[in-house]
Amino acid sequence: TLRSLQLKCSSRHQKLSLSSLVKAFCKKLRFVSLNHSPMSIFEYNGSALVAMVGKNCFAIASDRRFGVQLQTIATDFQRIYKIHEKLFIGLSGLATDTQTLHQRLMFRHKLYELREDRDMKPETFASLVSAMLYEKRFGPYLCQPVIAGLGDDDKPFICTMDSIGAKELAKDFVVSGTASESLYGACEAMYKPDMGPEELFETISQALLSSVDRDCLSGWGGHVYVVTPTEVTERILKGRMD
C-alpha cells in the first residue's frame, strides 16, 4: 500500500514528495502513468467520414454514432449536410462546433445565392470554408470538413481540410474522423476509378462498415449519399450495434 511504501522510503532516510510516492505507487500496480496525455478533443464525440469519386458522380458517407468518449448517447446523429443539390459537406470532430459551423456556412451560402442568383461551385465553397476556418485559427472550430460536389461539366470535386483550413485535394477519395486510419486502408484496397453510381455505393458502404468495426468511437450504422447530375440517392446502412 501507499503507507507501507512511505514507511519503506523513510526507513532508508529518503525524502520523497507526495507526487513521487503516488507515481511510484501507480507504477508498482501497473496503472496508467500520471503523465499520460488525455484524449484529443477531436475524438471526444467520435466520427467517421469518407467521400469517394465515381464517373460523373460522387458518394459521401458517415457513421451515425454520437457519443461522449466511450459512452453512446445517440445512434441517429447527422454529420452530412446538403448545401444544394450538387454540393454536400460532412463535418467530423466536436459535435457542437460542427453544428455551429454548418449554420454559419448555410448563412453565407444563402447570402451568395441572393447576391449572385446562382448556386456556389464546389471549389468556391471549399475556399469559403477554408477562409472561415483560418479566420478563427487562434480559437478554431474543432472540426475537420469533407466537401464533395459536382462542378462544371458535372466533374466531381472532393477535398478535406484541417481545423484551420489547410486544404487537401484528391482525385479518388478523402477521409476524416476517428476511424480515418482504417478508412484509408479500406478505401485503398476497394477503390477503383470510373465506378458507376451503384458500384460506388457498394464500395463506399463496404469501406465505411469495415472501418468503423475497427474503431470503438464510431459506428452504429451509416448514412450514404450518392449524387449524380440528375438525382440524389440517400440510404441508411445497418451495421453492428455495439
C-alpha positions, 0 to 999 in steps of 0.5 A: 500500500501507499503507507507501507511504501512511505514507511519503506522510503523513510526507513532508508532516510529518503525524502520523497514528495507526495507526487513521487510516492503516488507515481511510484505507487501507480507504477508498482500496480501497473496503472496508467502513468500520471503523465499520460496525455488525455484524449484529443478533443477531436475524438471526444464525440467520435466520427467517421467520414469518407467521400469517394469519386465515381464517373460523373458522380460522387458518394459521401458517407458517415457513421451515425454514432454520437457519443461522449468518449466511450459512452453512446448517447445517440445512434441517429446523429447527422454529420452530412449536410446538403448545401444544394443539390450538387454540393454536400459537406460532412463535418467530423470532430466536436459535435457542437462546433460542427453544428455551429459551423454548418449554420454559419456556412448555410448563412453565407451560402444563402447570402451568395445565392441572393447576391449572385442568383446562382448556386456556389461551385464546389471549389468556391465553397471549399475556399469559403470554408477554408477562409472561415476556418483560418479566420478563427485559427487562434480559437478554431472550430474543432472540426475537420470538413469533407466537401464533395460536389459536382462542378462544371461539366458535372466533374466531381470535386472532393477535398478535406481540410484541417481545423484551420483550413489547410486544404487537401485535394484528391482525385479518388477519395478523402477521409476524416474522423476517428476511424480515418486510419482504417478508412484509408486502408479500406478505401485503398484496397476497394477503390477503383476509378470510373465506378458507376453510381451503384458500384460506388455505393457498394464500395463506399458502404463496404469501406465505411462498415469495415472501418468503423468495426475497427474503431470503438468511437464510431459506428452504429450504422451509416448514412450514404449519399450518392449524387449524380447530375440528375438525382440524389440517392440517400440510404441508411446502412445497418451495421453492428450495434455495439 
